[in-house]
């Protein structure tokens, strides 16, 4: 993209410690601006500071190298060959400089001349540069007799990292007094990014509470780096790694968060801390004296710092850090939540924290800290809360495809947050269900700032909520209805749910009755279509079928060709593989069998056919024999039943006295006096039947057997004297 005054290029890459970061480059009359898409860091090069511009052909297309008068060098890759003419004309016209074409040495030689050019170490072959090393990437430099070893900082984003490089430095024949190895070492150390705590600290803050990394640290401020000294760990942070500073008020209005964004992050083993978060109480005050003179404070920091400062701790810390890092402090803007504060209480994953809508992004504090700029946000989404209808979720999707979900936000915050996103021209997108009857929401249309305009997104959320209610009713047996998610509502739904005096219109009742009838019909249809459930055992598991017992007399089953071959060769396989287990022997045998040809398998396949025929014939003979034995056993059982019947009929009719029932004087107990003769059996039976109907029935095998015996055995008659005695006893009882 180009115009008369500016040139803009997308997908331009900048190398940083072995990793290539894409970004956007804009060249104007005022200077060159490059913005890193990942970190948001901006390189702003003034046009008056430019010293040189070179054009190289490299592996990733073409490269633009820009040098400043201060000695700093910046390289940008990803240009096309056709971009040279546009850049050359623009630079010549606006900066009065020539874009020089340079070639790199591709001979591949490993001997040449090392030249120190500002912050770069250039290795030249025949006056052509083979490669350049940014000395700021050097983390350690060591020397030996004729060697210099360089170690480099590592970047987690780089797929492949350069760890170490060694240079052989021959002795100087012309001037033996000068040690070339030490001179090489001194030049490297002059520009290397190696932190050396020399001299006194400018100031020290004792026992500051740190949330990430967690603990209490003494913070020592040095001219070029920040030193965190704790009981377990020490961290040294160069000011060049600081991207941004944030000062955020806690929601309780009694504490403050001071957040430092870092790139590269703090490394502790496999853990990376991209943010340094300090927590302060507003009531804590202190007086600080800097180890600088008044003149140094005025010259170096332009009056931003004084030798003696007093006030709240968070103000002094933020003021010192702002002056040392030379970056602005970001504070919350005009957003105010339902509670009147700049923070929105929410949760991310398993941790609870606060979401701060800023003027140019969102930041979440604190575990894990997340900072999302507006320029890397693709869209936002307001979703229904999963756990409760009184909350909702706020989702932020980045252009890289990552989605951050902030859940458990109170329903009262919806209006404020929705207005904020629309005012900032963020695209609102509902990624819920594709509803047929939902409002057609145009995802590409930006939100309007007009409050009176129809809120299409809110209508879609309501439709989704209604659909969720129907889904819940279909899947559950309860007849209760969920409350519609309506963050903008005045609370009438809640009143109707909990207020016993709340009035409900008749039209609403009719609609609800019709909806319930339709739901019941759907449930009945689903119940008919559903297959019958399997019975479960008492312990909750499924009832398993009993396995049939193997018949020991049945003939042996036929074997496959592979099993016949395996039985014949098993001993040989064990000899060849003495340490192999049974399973490993099976795997080896399977591989050998698959490798065998059809001619080798033919013998065993023939044997398998013969064995199959043998099993078929033996099984037929066994089945026939089994049927014959079964018929003979049936005849014997019939004869035994007939004999038992004959013995029963030949028994004498006078039965012995029955033993009393276990129930004592229960329903089935009768004494001798109440047993009637055969002539009076009809009347006695009718009386006993009426008594049985009144009394409860007894269950169990013993009761059934007793009734069967009573039916089979005739009841013996008693002499008339016993009847008279029984009648006399009744009269006495009366």
N, C-alpha and C positions, 0 to 999 in steps of 0.2 A: 504494500500500500504506500502510495507516495502522493505528495502534493507539492506545490511550489515552495513551501516553507519547511516542510518536514518529510522525512522518510521513515516508514515503519516496517518492521520485519517481525513476523511470527516464527515460532519454532527455531529460535536462535539459542545456541548452547554455550554455557560457560563452565569451564573445568574448575573443580574445587576438590583438592586432595584425592584425585583419582576418580571422582564421580562427575558425570556430565549432567548439569541441570538446565532444563529448558526454560525459556523466558521470552520476553518481548523487548525488542530494541527499537528505540525511537531516536532519530538524529534530527536535530533542529538547529536553528541559528545560534541558540543559546548554549547548546552543548549536546552531549550524548547521555541518554538515560536507558538503563537496563533494569528490568524488574524480574526477579526470580519468581517463577510460578509456584514453587514449593514453599519457600520461606517467606516470600513477599518482600525480601530485602531489595533495596533500590540502590543502584550505583549511579550517582549523578556526577558526570564529568563536565566541567565548565569548558566552553569552547576556547576561552582565553588561556587555559592551562595546558592545552594540547601541545605536545612537542614533536611527535612523530606518528605516522600512520603507515602500516605495512600490510601487504596483501600476500598470503601464502596459499599454496595448494596443499591440503592435508587430507587425512583419511576420510573425514566427514565433510566432503565438499571443499569449501574455501574458508579461510580464516582471516579475520580483521584484527590486527594487533594495534593497540592504541597506547602510546606512552605519554606520560605527563611530565611537566617540568620538574616536579618533585622527585622523579625517578620511578614512580609507581607504573606498573604495566598491567593492562587489561587485554584479554583475548576473548574473541567471540567467534564461534564456529557455526557452521550450518548455512553459509551463503551459497548461492548458485553462481555459476560462471557469468551469467548475464547480469548479475548485480554489480559487477565491477565498474561498468561505464557510469551507472547512476551514482554510485558512491564517489567515484573519482571526480565527476563534475560537481557534485554537491560540496565535497570537501574543498575543492579548489576554489569554488565560488564563495563559500561562507567562511572558511577558516584560512584561506590563502596558503594552503599547503598542498603538497603533491602526494598522492597515494602511490607509494612505490611497490612494485612487484618484486618479491624476494623468492629465491629457491632454497630448498632444504637439501642437504647432502643425503643421498640414499645409497652410498657405497657400502655401508655396513661395517666400516672399520671400527676397531675398538681402541685406536690410539689417535690422539689429536691434541688440540690446545684448549685448556680450560680458561675461560674469560669470565670475570665477574662484572656484570652489567647491572648495576643497581641492585634490585632485589632478585635478580636472576643469575644463575650459573649456566653459561652457554658452553657447550662442547662443540668446537668447530673443527672441521676437516677441510683442508684446502680453502680456508677463508669462507667456508659455508657452514651454517649452523646445522648440526646433526640432531640435537635435542637441547631443550632448556629445562632447568630445574628451578622452580620457585623456592627460594631459600626459606620462605615463611613456612614451608611444609616440613622442614627439618626439625626433628625432635631431639636428636642427640648426634654429637660429632666426636669421634675418637680417633686417635693417631697411634701409629706404630713406627717402625724404623723408616720405611719408605711408603707407607700406605695411610690413607685417610678414609675412614668408614663413616658413612652418613646413614642415619636411621630417620624414618619419616613418620609423621602422624597418620593414624588410620582413620578411614571414613567408613561408617557402617553402611552407607548407601552404595559404596563401590563394590562391584562384583569381584574385581581382582584388584589387590592393593600391592603397591611397591613397598617392601619392608626395609630393604637395605641396599646400599650401593657403595662399592669400594673403588677408589682411585689410586693407581700407582703413580707416585710422584718421583721422578729420577732426581738425583742430586745435582746441584747447580755447579757446573765446572768453572764458570767464569768468576763467580763470587762465592767461594766456599764458606765465608763467614755467615751468609744468610741461609737459614734453614728453610727450604721451599715447603716442606711438610707443615711446619708451624705457620708459615705465611698463609698457606691454603686454609689451615684450620681457623686462623684469625679472621679471614675474609668470610668464611661460612658463619662463624659465631656472631659476627657483626650484624648479620641480617636474619639469622635463624630465629624461629619462634620457640625459644627456650627460656622458660621462666626461671629467673634467678633472684631469690629474695635477698637483695643486697641493700643495706641501709635500713633506716628505721621506717616504720609505717607512718603514713600521714595521720591516721587516727585508728582507734580500736573501739569496737562496740562489743561489750561483754555479754555473754549468755543470752543471745537472741534466740527466740523460739522459731524453729524452722519446721514447716509442715512437709516439704519435700526438698531434699532428703530429710527424713524425720530426725529430730533431736534438737539439742541446744548447742549452738556454735558461737565461738568468738570470731567476729568478722573484722579482719584487718585490711585496711585500705592502703594499697601501694600505688605508685604513679602509673603502672602499666597493667596491674592485675589485682584481683580480689582474692583474698585468702580466707577460707573457712576452716577453722581449727576446732574439731570436736574431740570427744573422749575416745572415739574409735577411729574415725576417718578424718583425713585432711583433703581439702580440694583447693586447687589454684585455678582461677577462672580469668583468663585474659579478657580485657575489656573489648577486644575485637570480636569475641564470641557472643557478645550481648546484642540481641536483635531489638528488643523492645522492653519498656518499663511500664508497669501498670500499678496504680494505686486505687484500691477498691474498698469501699466501706462494707462492713459486715451487716447482715440484715438486722441484727439486734442494736445497731447504731452505737455500740460500745467498743467495737474492735475494728481493726483495719488490716487489709491484706496488701502486702507489697510483693509484686510478682515480677520476676526477671526472666524473660524468654531468652534461651540459649541455643546456639547452633555453632559448632557441634555441642551435643549435650554433655552433662556430667556422666562419667562412666564409673560404675562400681561393679566389677565382675561382669555379669551378663545384663545387669540392670542399667537403663539409661534414664537420666533425669533431664528432660527438655525444659523444665521450668524450676526456678528457685523461688519458693514461696515463704515469705516471712510473715508472721502474725504478731500484731502489736495491740496493746490496750491504749485507748485514747487518753486514759487518765495518767499514763506514765510520762513523766517529764525527765529531762536530763540537761546537763550543761557540758558542752564538748569544747575542747581546746585542740586546734590543729597544730601539728609540728611544722608549721610553715610561718614565714614572716608575713607581715601585712603587705609588703611589696610583692612577694611571690603570689599571694592570693589575688592581688589586683592585676598582675601581669598574666599569670597562667590561666586564671579562671574568670578574668574580666569582671571582678567584683561580685561574682555569684556566691562566693564563699567568704566568710570572715574568720579571723583567727579564733575568735570565741563566739559560740552560738549556743542558744538555749531555747527550749520549747519542747513540745511533744516528741517522743522518740521517733515515731514514724515520719514526722516532718523533716527531722534532721537527717535521718538515713536516706530518705528519698532525695533530699536536696544535695547531699554529698554524691550519691550515685549518679544523679543527673549531670552534675558538673564533671565527674570523672569520665563517664561514658560518652558525654556530649550527645545525648539523645533526649527527646521529649518524653514526658510522662503522660501516659494515657489514663484518663479518668472517665467514669460514666457520664453520658450526655444527658439528654432531656428525658429519657425514659424513666417513668415512675410506675411501679406496679400497684396492685390493689392495696398493699400495705403502706404505700407512700414512699417506699425505698427503691433503690436501683437494682435490687437483687430479686430473683424469682427462685423460690425453693423448689427443688426437683431432685431426681435421682438419675444417675447414669450407671447402667449395669447394676452392681450390688452396692454402690456407694452413694450416699446422700451428699448434696452440695448446693451450690448457688450458681445460677446462670445469669450473666450480666450482658444485656444488650447494649453494645457500644455504638458509637457513631459510624464506625467502619467495620464492625464485626461482632462476634459473640465470643465470650470467654467463660469457661466453666471452671469453678474452683470447688473441690480441689483434687479429688482422687478418682481418676487421673486428671490432671489439668489439661484442658483442651482450648485452643484458640483457633477460631474459624473466621477468616476474612470474608467480606462480602464478595470480593472478586473471585474467590474460589468456590462459592456456593452456587450450585446448580438450581436448587429449589428447596422449599420448606413445605412441611406437611403437618396439619393438625389432625390427630387421630384420637379415637375414643380410648379411654383408659380401660385396661384389661381387668384390674382388680376392683375398681369402684367406678360408679357413674358420676361421682363428685369430682373426679380428676380427668385429665386428658394428657396425651403424649405429644411432644413437639419434636418432629424429626427434621434433621438437616442433612441434605444429600449434596455432596461435593461433586465437582466436575470429574474427579477421578473415579467416581462410582461408590465411594465410601459413604455410609449412612450412620449418623450419630443420633441416637434416640434418647431424649430427656423425658422421663416419665414422672408420674405422680405429681403433676402440676395442678394446683387448685383451679376449679372451674371459674372462679372469679377473676383469674388472671388472663382469661382468654381474650377478652375485649381489648385490653391494653396491649397484649402481645400481637394480636392480629392487626391492630392499627399501626403498630410499630413496623411490622414487616411490609405492609402496604405502602406506608410512607417512605420506606427505604427502597421501594421498587423491587422487592424480592419476589420471585415467582412462587406463587402458592400452588401446590399440587396435591390432589387427594389420590393416594395410591391404594384406595380401598377396593371393594368388590365392584365388578362391572355390573351395575344395576340397570335393568331395562327401563325402569320408570324414573331413573334419577335425572337430575338436571344436567343438560349438556354443558359442561364447564370447559371453556377454551383455555388450555394450559399455556398457550403462548401469550395470552392477554395479561398485561400487567394489572395489578390491583389499583383501584382508584382511591384517591384521598377523600372523595365526597362521601360523607357519612349517610346521606339520604339515598344513595344509589343502592339498587337491589344487590344483596349479598348472595351471589350464586353459589359460592363455596359452602355457605352456611346451610343452604337448602340441600345440598348434596350430603352434608354430614347428617342432617336429620333423616334423609331417606335411607342412609346406611344404617342409622340407629334403628329405624323401623324394621329394616330387613333383618338386623341382628336379633330383634325381639322374636320375629316369626321363626327364625332358625332355632332359637333357644326353646321355643314352645314345642316345635316338632321333635326335638331331640330329647326333651325331658318330659316327665309325667306331671309336673306341677302346672297349675293353671295361673300362676302369678305372672305379671307382666313387668318387664324392665322399664325403668323411667327413661324417657327419651333424653339423649345428650343434647342439651341446649344451654351452652355457657352464657348466652346473652339473656336468658330467661330471668324473670323477676322473682323466682322462687315459688310460683304458684303450684308447680308440680309437687314440690316438697310439702307444701301446706296440705294439699289434697291427700297425700300419702299418710301423713301423721296426724292431721287435725280431724277429730271426730265430728266436728260441726261443719266441715267443708261441704259446700253445696255442689252437686253434680247434676248437670242438665239431663233431661230425659232422652234427648237425641243422642248424647254420648252413650247412654245405657243401651239404646237400640243398636247402635253401631258395634258396641262391644259384644252384645249377645250374638249378632250375626257373625262377627269374627270368631267367637268361641265355637259356634256351630260348625263353621268351615274347618276350624282346626281339629275338632273332634272327628269330622268325616275323614280328614287326611290321616289322622291317627289310626282309625279303623281300617282304612285301605292299606296302610303300611303294615298293620298287624296281620292282615290276611296274607299279604305278599311275603312276609318274613317267614323263613323256614323254622320248623319247630326246634327249640333249643334242646341240646342234649342234657340228659339228667346228670346231676352232679352228686358226688359223694358227700357225706356229712362234713368232711374236712374242707370242702370247697373245691376240690379237684374234680376232674372229669372221671366218670366211672369207666374203668378199663375193662375190656373184654378178657375173660379168663382164657388163658392159653391152653389149647388142647394138649393132653398128655400124649407123648409119643408112644406108639404101639411097639413094644419090644419084639413082637413076633413078626412084624411087617418086614418084607424083603428090603435089602439095602438099595438106596436110590442110585440111579445111574450117575456117572461122572462125566464132566466135560473133557474135551481133548486136552485143554491146558492143565487140568488137575491130574489127568493120567500121566502127562509128561512131567509135571512137577514132582509127583510121587516117585517117578523113576529116576529123576536127576537131583533130588533133594540132597542126598548124601554127597554127591560131587560138588554141589554148590556150597555146602557147609565146609568142605575141605578147602575150596578155593577162597572162601571168606570166613575164616575161623572167628573173627571178632564181631561179625555182623549179628544183629538181633533177628528175631523171627520176622518182624515187620520189614527190616532191610533186606532179608533173604527173599521175601515176597516181591519187593520192588525190583531187585536184581533179576529175579525169574521173569517178571512181567516184561522188563526191557529186552531180555534175551528172546522171549517168545514173540514179541512184536518184530524183532529183527530177523526171525526165521522166515525162510521162503515158503511158498505153497507146497513145494515138493517135500520139504522137511516136515511140514505139519500133516501131510497126507496120511502117514502111518498112524498117527495118534487120532486123527479124525475118524479113521476107519474103526479103530478100537472103540472110540466113543459111540459110534453107531451100533456096534455089536453089543456094547454094554447097555445101551438104551433098549435094544430088542430083548435082551435078557431080563431087564427090569420089567418090561411090559408083560412078558409071559409069566414071570414070577408073581406079579401083582394080580393078574387074572386068576391064577390058581389060588392065591391067598384069599381073594374076595369070595370065590366059590366055596372054599372050605369054611370061611367065616359064616356064610349064609346057612350052610348045612348045620353047623354047630348051633346057630341061633334058633333054627326051627326045632331042633331036638330039645333044647332048653325050654322053649315055649310049651311043648307038649308035657314035659315033666312038671312045669309050674301049674298047668291046668289040672293035672291029676292031683296034685297036692291040694288045690283049692277044693276039689270035690270031696276029698277025704275029710277035710276040716269041716265041711258042711254036714257030712254024715255023722261025725262025732258030736256035733252040736245038737242035731235032731234026736240022737239016741240018749241024751242026758235025761235024768228024772225030772218031773215037773215040780216037785217040792224043792224049792230053793232054800239054801241056808240063810240064816239071819244075816242081814246086811250090816256092815260096820257103820257106825255113825259118821256123818260127813265131817270134813275138817272145819267146816263153817260153824259147827256147834249147833245152835238153835237158829241157824240161818234159813234162807228161803228153801233150800233143797233138803233140809233135814226133816225126816219123818220117823216116829217111833213105831213099835210093833202094833200098838193099839189102833193106829190110823191106817193100817194096810187093810183094804177091803177084799172081799171074795170076788170070784169071777162073776157071780150074778149081779153084784153091786158095782162092778168095775166101771160101767158107763157113767153112773151118777158121780162116783168118786173122781173119775177122770175129768168130768166137766167142772167139778169144784176145784180140782187142782189146777186146771187150765186157767180159771178165773184168777186164782191166787198168783199164778206165774205172770199173768199180764200186769198185775199191780206191782210185782217185785222186780228189781233190776235183774237183767240177764248177766250171767257170768261167762266170761270168755276163757279160752285156754283149751289145750289138748285134753286135759283130764276130764273137764266137763263134757266135752264132745264124746269121749270114749264111754263115759258113764251113761249118757243118754242112749247111745247105740246098744249097750248091754241091756238097758231096761227095755228097749224095744224088742230085742231078740229073745230074751228070757221071759217067759210068762210069769206073772206075779202069783205066788201061792196063796190060796184062800185060808182064812183063819177060822177056827171053830166059833159057833154062835156065842159061846160063853165070853169070849174075848170082846165081841161086839157089845154085849150087855154091860160088861165092865167099863168099856169105853164110854157108853152112854151115861152110866152112873157118874163117871168122873166129870163129864161135861156138866151134868146137873149140879154137882157139888161146886164146880167152878162158878156156875151162874149164881 
